[in-house]
């Protein structure tokens, strides 16, 4: 079911937003230097349980928060 948004910061925007998905890449680092010694070729979406981790950014004022703040 579609969700209606309202920016909690500016309180006026109901139409123009950016949906921000988080991506993660597995890496291995040298414990002495901190240099990355191996990095996975693939980037994976970050999930919170069974839901995609999603943030929303207001295109009017730039406020960025979890999707729940906008619904």
C-alpha positions as CSV (number, residue, x, y, z in Angstrom):
1,X,0.0,0.0,0.0
2,X,1.4,3.4,-0.9
3,X,2.4,5.7,1.9
4,X,1.7,9.5,2.0
5,X,4.7,11.6,3.1
6,X,4.8,14.9,5.0
7,X,8.2,16.5,5.9
8,X,8.4,16.7,9.7
9,X,10.9,19.5,9.5
10,X,9.4,22.1,7.1
11,X,5.8,20.7,7.5
12,X,4.8,21.8,4.0
13,X,6.3,19.4,1.5
14,X,4.0,16.5,0.5
15,X,5.2,15.9,-3.0
16,X,9.0,16.1,-3.7
17,X,11.3,13.7,-2.0
18,X,14.5,11.6,-2.5
19,X,14.4,7.9,-1.4
20,X,17.8,6.9,-0.1
21,X,18.7,3.2,0.0
22,X,21.8,2.1,2.0
23,X,24.4,-0.1,0.4
24,X,27.2,-2.1,2.1
25,X,30.4,-3.6,0.8
26,X,32.3,-6.3,2.7
27,X,36.0,-5.4,3.3
28,X,39.0,-6.9,5.1
29,X,41.6,-4.6,6.7
30,X,45.1,-5.0,7.9
31,X,44.9,-4.6,11.7
32,X,48.3,-2.8,11.9
33,X,47.8,-0.2,9.2
34,X,44.1,-0.1,8.6
35,X,44.7,-0.5,4.9
36,X,42.0,-2.4,3.0
37,X,43.5,-5.7,1.9
38,X,40.4,-7.2,0.2
39,X,37.0,-5.8,-1.0
40,X,34.0,-7.6,-2.3
41,X,33.1,-6.8,-5.9
42,X,29.4,-6.7,-5.0
43,X,27.6,-4.0,-3.0
44,X,24.5,-5.3,-1.0
45,X,21.4,-3.5,0.0
46,X,21.1,-3.0,3.8
47,X,18.0,-4.7,5.3
48,X,16.5,-4.1,8.7
49,X,14.9,-7.5,9.4
50,X,12.7,-8.3,6.4
51,X,12.4,-4.6,5.2
52,X,14.8,-2.7,3.1
53,X,16.5,0.1,5.1
54,X,15.2,3.2,3.5
55,X,15.6,6.9,4.4
56,X,13.7,9.8,2.9
57,X,15.2,13.3,2.1
58,X,12.9,16.3,1.7
59,X,13.7,18.0,-1.6
60,X,12.6,21.4,-0.3
61,X,14.5,21.7,3.0
62,X,17.0,18.8,2.8
63,X,15.9,17.1,6.0
64,X,16.9,13.4,6.0
65,X,15.4,10.8,8.3
66,X,14.0,7.3,8.5
67,X,10.9,6.7,6.4
68,X,8.8,6.4,9.5
69,X,9.4,10.1,10.4
70,X,7.8,11.1,7.1
71,X,4.6,8.9,7.3
